[in-house]
Amino acid sequence: MADKSKIFNTIRQAIDAAPEGGRAAEIHLQSLKYAEELEHVTGKEFAHSVGIKKSYGTEFNKMKNIVNRPKAAGLNLPKI
């Protein structure tokens, strides 16, 4: 497992590089991609560590709760 701070930095960079209007979608995708590695991270900690609005912490928690469904359907998380 990668260091949490490195994961948060990677997510922050992906969000910053998202096209205009695509920031929320990128937050969701990154939340899915790293849901398993960040399974013990709270939504509040995620939002604070990534530097996004607190409300995205709820979205992070939702993605952690549903990650098993797209995985079961064949989603390759590292390819996101």
C-alpha positions in Angstrom: 0.0 0.0 0.0 1.2 3.4 -0.9 1.7 6.1 1.7 -1.6 8.0 2.4 0.1 11.4 1.8 1.3 10.2 -1.6 -2.1 9.0 -2.5 -3.7 12.3 -1.4 -1.1 14.2 -3.5 -1.8 12.1 -6.5 -5.5 12.7 -6.1 -5.0 16.4 -5.7 -3.0 16.5 -8.9 -5.6 14.6 -10.8 -8.3 16.9 -9.6 -6.2 20.0 -10.5 -5.6 18.5 -14.0 -9.3 17.8 -14.6 -10.9 19.7 -17.5 -13.2 22.5 -16.7 -16.5 21.1 -15.5 -14.9 17.7 -14.8 -13.7 18.3 -11.3 -16.6 16.6 -9.5 -16.3 13.6 -11.9 -12.6 13.3 -11.2 -13.2 13.4 -7.5 -15.6 10.4 -7.9 -13.2 8.5 -10.1 -10.2 9.0 -7.8 -12.4 8.0 -4.8 -13.2 4.8 -6.6 -9.6 4.2 -7.7 -8.2 4.5 -4.1 -11.3 3.4 -2.1 -9.6 0.2 -0.9 -6.3 1.8 0.0 -8.2 4.5 1.9 -10.8 2.3 3.4 -10.0 3.5 7.0 -10.0 7.2 6.0 -13.0 9.3 6.9 -14.7 11.5 4.4 -13.7 14.5 6.5 -10.1 13.5 6.5 -10.2 12.8 2.7 -11.6 16.2 1.9 -9.2 18.0 4.2 -6.2 16.1 3.0 -7.0 16.6 -0.7 -7.9 20.2 -0.2 -11.5 20.1 -1.4 -14.9 21.2 0.1 -16.1 19.2 3.1 -19.2 18.1 1.2 -17.0 15.9 -1.1 -16.2 13.9 2.0 -19.8 12.5 1.7 -19.2 11.6 -2.0 -15.9 9.9 -1.0 -17.8 7.8 1.5 -20.4 6.9 -1.1 -17.7 5.7 -3.5 -16.1 3.6 -0.8 -19.5 2.0 -0.2 -20.1 1.1 -3.8 -16.6 0.2 -5.1 -17.3 -3.5 -4.9 -20.1 -3.4 -7.4 -18.1 -1.9 -10.4 -15.2 -4.2 -9.3 -17.4 -7.2 -9.5 -18.5 -6.1 -13.0 -14.9 -6.1 -14.1 -13.7 -2.5 -13.5 -9.9 -2.4 -13.2 -9.4 0.2 -10.5 -5.7 1.0 -11.2 -6.7 1.9 -14.9 -9.0 4.7 -13.8 
